[in-house]
C-alpha cells in the first residue's frame, strides 16, 4: 500500500524515505513496486494519473536505488500478502455488472473479479481513448504500458530497470483457482473456465479436433472434480490411479486449458514488448509456485491453475519457451521453502518444483528470477534462498556445496517485503542485513556456530559441532539454586517438568568448543544467559516457521 488508492498520493513519504535509506545502507540494489491499474486509470478510459508514482521514482532515483515496476492489472485484496484493497477501475467493473462473463467463473458459477477472464482478451467490450471506439482487455493493457513508458522514459533504464507484466491474479500467469475467500491450503482448487466465452472457445477447439463430444463433456462437472478444498484422491478426475486426467479425453481438456493460458501470456507480452521496445529495460512475467500435491501423480492444484504438469508431463517447458520468445524473465516464487518444513500430508515438494522450473528456463534459454512466497526472517530461509539463487545445495553446517542444477546463478532475486516488521533494528533486521551483504557480494558467510578449526580445540580433532540455545527451564532453576547446587532461601523446592522434578541444578561443562563463550572455569553464566547444548544435525533447520503477513507491498531486489 505504498500509494493511497483514494487520494493517489504516497503514504507517509518521510517514513518511506527512511526505510529506503536503510535498505540502501544494507546493500540492496533496488526495490519493486506495484503500479496499480485501479489507481492510475480509475477515473476513466485513458485518464492516467501517474503523479504518485512519479514522486516514488524520483525518491528512489535520489537515493541511488533501482526500481522494478509491476504492471498490476489485477485486484489487490484476496491473495496471500495483500494488506489493502484496490479494485479494478470502476468503469471496467461497470461492464462486468452488465456482463458477468467477463470474469473467471468456477463450476458453481461463482465469479472472480480479481482479473478479467482470458476468454475476453480480444473482445471489444470496453470504452476506448476516443469516444465511440471500443477496446479489448489486451488493448487496455497495451495502452496502459505505453503511457507508463512515455511518462517515465527519462528514468529508463538507469533507474527503472525492469517491468514485470501482470497476467493474472496476484500478478501471476495463472487462473484464479484458489481464491482465499473459498479455499484453504492445501486444497486442490477448481477449474475457472465456465464463463460463456471460454465454453464457446472449448466447443470450437473440440470441433476442430474432430471430437465434438468433448465440447459437451468439458469443462468437467463438479461431481468429477470436487470443490476447492477437496483432496485429489477424493475426486474421479484427479485421483492417482484411474483418474480422468490420465485419459485421452482428459489430456485434450487439460492441454486446451493450459494452452489458452500460455496464449494469453503471449498476447500480453507482445503488447509489453511493443510498449517498452525503445526503453532498454527488461520485461518479466511471474509464475506461481504451487508446491502442494507436487509429490502426487496428477499434481491437481497445478492443473486447476493452468499448469499442465503431471508425473508424465513437464508443464513449465512450454511456458518458458513462450517467455523466451519475448526475451522475458521467468520469475518464480517459493525459493525460501524446504521440503521438510512442510507436513507430509500436503505432498509438498517446493525444492523439486523450483529445480524443475530452473531446468525448463535453462533449456529454452529464458532468464530466471526468483522471489520468496511468504515473509520469512529466519536464517534457515535465507540460507535456502542463497542456495537456490546460486544453484547450490547446503551442507549440514550451513555452508554450501555445488548442486546438480544446470546453469549459473539466477538473474535476480526479489525479497518480499518491506515493512515495519523487518525494519525493527533487532534480530530480523540483523539477519536480513547479513543476507543482503551475501547477495550483493556473492559470498556465503558460514553460520556463527560453524565447526571450530582444529587448532582452537583442546581435544584434538572436533568431529561434532555444538550450537547454543536459550533454555528457559534451566534459567528458572538458576534463579532458585546457587552455583554449588544449594537451594536459595525463599524459593520453592522444585520445578516440575514433564512430571519429574529436577533435584539438582544442571551445570555448564567447561572446555566445550561452541564458537562462543559459555562460561568461565565451569561456572554457569547469570540466569538470563544460561544455555544448553545440542548436536547440530542435518535437521537443525527443520523448524516450522509461522508466516505473518506484513502491511506493506513494497519489495526489494538484489
Secondary structure, DSSP 4 states (H G I P E B T S, - for coil): --B-TTT-SBSSHHHHHHHHHHHHHHT--EEEEEEEHHHHT-SSTT----HHHHHHHHHHHHTT-EEEEEEE-S-BSSSTT--S-BPSPHHHHHHHHH-GGGEEE-TT--EEEEEE-GGGTT---EE-SSTT-EE-HHHHHHHHHHHHHHHTGGGBTTTEEEEEEP-SGGGBSS--TT-TTT--TT--------SHHHHHHHHHHHHHTT-TTHHHH-SPPHHHH--TT--GGGSTTT-TTT-GGGSHHHHHHHHHHHHHHHHHHHHHHHHHHHHTTTT--EEEEEE----TTTTSSS-HHHHHHT---BTTB-SSHHHHHHHHHTTEEEEE--TT--GGGS-GGGT--HHHHHHHHHHHHHHTT--EEEE-SS---SHHHHHHHHHHHTTEEE-TTS-EEE-S--SSS-SEEEE---STTT-SSSHHHHHHHHHHHHHHHT--PPPTTPPPPGGG-SSSS--S-EEEEE-HHHHHHHHHB-TTSPBPTT--S--EETTEE--S---PPTT--SSS---BTTB---GGG-EEEEE--TTTT---PPP---S---EEE-
